[in-house]
Amino acid sequence: MAPLSYSVTRNAAFVMGERPGGSDFGAYGQLTQLTHFDPTPTDETLKHAPRVFAWVDLMEDLSGLPPTEADWMRRDSIPDTIRALLAEVGCVYVPVLLANAKALMAANRSRRKSMASRGCSSPSPIRENVSSGCAKNMPR
C-alpha cells in the first residue's frame, strides 16, 4: 500500500492523473476490502497509510467529477513511483489473473462436456437450455 499511498497523494489525485482510470478502479476494488470492511486491516491502514484510506473514500463517490483529456498524465512524465507500482502489478497480479483465466477456461470446457452429455448443445444452462428442452435434463 505504501507505493500507492505515496504515488497517488504526492503526484495526483488518481494513479495516472487528475481523473480516475482503469488502474484506479482495479486498485479500488482490491483495497476496499482491506481498508473499509475487515476491522484488522482497516486499523492497519489507518495507522500506516491513512491517505490510502482517504483515497478509497474518494473513489467511493466520484459524482460531480468533470473529467477532461488534459487530466491524464503525459506518458513521458509518469513518476518512478507509478512505474514501480505498475511493475509490481505486472510481476505479481497479472500472473494470478492469467492463472485464473486458464482455470475458468478449463472449467468452461468441462461444463460444455457436461452439458453435451445431457443432450444440450449450449454452454449456458440458464439462458438457452429452457427453450431447447434441455431444462428437463438439468439436475435439480
C-alpha positions as CSV (number, residue, x, y, z in Angstrom):
1,M,0.0,0.0,0.0
2,A,2.9,2.3,0.6
3,P,3.7,2.8,-3.1
4,L,0.1,3.6,-3.9
5,S,-0.1,5.9,-0.9
6,Y,3.0,7.8,-2.0
7,S,2.3,7.9,-5.7
8,V,-1.3,8.9,-5.5
9,T,-1.1,11.5,-2.8
10,R,2.2,13.1,-3.9
11,N,1.7,13.2,-7.7
12,A,-2.0,13.5,-8.5
13,A,-5.5,12.7,-7.1
14,F,-5.5,9.4,-9.1
15,V,-2.9,6.9,-10.2
16,M,-2.5,8.2,-13.7
17,G,-3.5,11.8,-13.3
18,E,-6.3,14.0,-12.1
19,R,-9.1,11.7,-13.3
20,P,-9.7,8.0,-12.4
21,G,-8.9,5.3,-14.9
22,G,-8.8,1.5,-15.1
23,S,-5.8,1.3,-12.7
24,D,-7.7,3.3,-10.1
25,F,-10.8,1.1,-10.3
26,G,-8.7,-2.0,-10.2
27,A,-6.9,-0.8,-7.1
28,Y,-10.1,0.4,-5.5
29,G,-11.8,-3.0,-6.0
30,Q,-9.0,-4.7,-4.1
31,L,-8.3,-2.0,-1.5
32,T,-12.0,-1.5,-0.5
33,Q,-12.0,-4.9,1.2
34,L,-8.8,-4.2,3.0
35,T,-9.5,-0.6,4.0
36,H,-13.2,-0.5,4.8
37,F,-14.7,-3.9,5.7
38,D,-12.4,-6.0,7.8
39,P,-11.5,-4.3,11.2
40,T,-8.0,-5.5,11.5
41,P,-6.7,-4.3,8.1
42,T,-8.8,-1.2,8.4
43,D,-6.9,-0.4,11.7
44,E,-3.6,-1.1,10.0
45,T,-4.5,1.1,7.0
46,L,-5.5,4.0,9.2
47,K,-2.3,3.5,11.2
48,H,0.2,3.1,8.3
49,A,-1.5,4.5,5.2
50,P,-4.2,7.0,6.1
51,R,-4.0,8.6,2.7
52,V,-4.9,5.3,1.1
53,F,-8.0,5.1,3.3
54,A,-9.0,8.6,2.2
55,W,-8.3,7.8,-1.4
56,V,-10.7,4.8,-1.2
57,D,-13.3,7.1,0.2
58,L,-12.7,9.5,-2.7
59,M,-13.1,6.6,-5.2
60,E,-16.3,5.6,-3.5
61,D,-18.1,8.7,-4.7
62,L,-16.9,10.3,-7.9
63,S,-20.2,12.0,-8.7
64,G,-19.7,15.5,-10.0
65,L,-16.2,14.9,-11.3
66,P,-15.9,16.6,-14.7
67,P,-13.0,14.7,-16.4
68,T,-11.1,16.1,-19.3
69,E,-8.4,14.6,-21.5
70,A,-5.9,17.0,-20.0
71,D,-6.4,15.2,-16.7
72,W,-4.2,12.3,-17.8
73,M,-0.5,12.2,-17.1
74,R,1.7,12.5,-20.1
75,R,3.5,9.3,-20.8
76,D,6.9,11.0,-20.6
77,S,6.1,12.4,-17.1
78,I,4.9,9.3,-15.3
79,P,6.8,9.3,-11.9
80,D,9.1,6.5,-10.9
81,T,6.7,5.6,-8.1
82,I,3.9,4.9,-10.5
83,R,6.3,2.9,-12.8
84,A,7.3,0.8,-9.8
85,L,3.7,0.3,-8.8
86,L,2.8,-0.8,-12.3
87,A,5.8,-3.1,-12.5
88,E,4.8,-4.7,-9.2
89,V,1.3,-5.3,-10.6
90,G,2.7,-6.8,-13.7
91,C,5.0,-9.2,-11.8
92,V,2.6,-10.3,-9.1
93,Y,-1.0,-9.7,-10.1
94,V,-1.0,-10.4,-13.8
95,P,0.2,-14.0,-13.4
96,V,-2.6,-14.6,-10.9
97,L,-5.1,-13.2,-13.4
98,L,-3.7,-15.4,-16.2
99,A,-3.9,-18.5,-13.9
100,N,-7.5,-17.6,-13.1
101,A,-8.4,-17.2,-16.7
102,K,-6.8,-20.6,-17.6
103,A,-8.8,-22.2,-14.7
104,L,-12.0,-20.6,-15.9
105,M,-11.4,-21.7,-19.5
106,A,-10.7,-25.3,-18.3
107,A,-13.9,-25.2,-16.2
108,N,-15.9,-23.9,-19.2
109,R,-14.6,-26.7,-21.4
110,S,-15.6,-29.2,-18.6
111,R,-19.1,-27.5,-18.4
112,R,-19.6,-27.8,-22.1
113,K,-18.7,-31.5,-22.0
114,S,-21.1,-32.0,-19.1
115,M,-23.9,-30.2,-21.0
116,A,-23.3,-32.2,-24.1
117,S,-23.6,-35.4,-22.1
118,R,-27.1,-34.2,-21.1
119,G,-28.1,-33.7,-24.7
120,C,-27.7,-29.9,-24.6
121,S,-25.6,-28.1,-27.2
122,S,-25.4,-24.8,-25.4
123,P,-22.9,-24.0,-22.7
124,S,-25.4,-21.7,-20.9
125,P,-27.9,-23.8,-18.9
126,I,-29.9,-20.8,-17.8
127,R,-30.5,-18.7,-20.9
128,E,-30.8,-21.1,-23.8
129,N,-31.5,-24.6,-22.4
130,V,-35.0,-23.9,-21.2
131,S,-36.2,-23.1,-24.8
132,S,-34.2,-26.0,-26.2
133,G,-35.9,-28.5,-24.0
134,C,-32.7,-29.4,-22.1
135,A,-34.1,-28.0,-18.8
136,K,-35.7,-31.3,-18.0
137,N,-32.3,-32.9,-18.2
138,M,-30.7,-30.4,-15.7
139,P,-30.1,-31.7,-12.2
140,R,-32.3,-30.1,-9.6
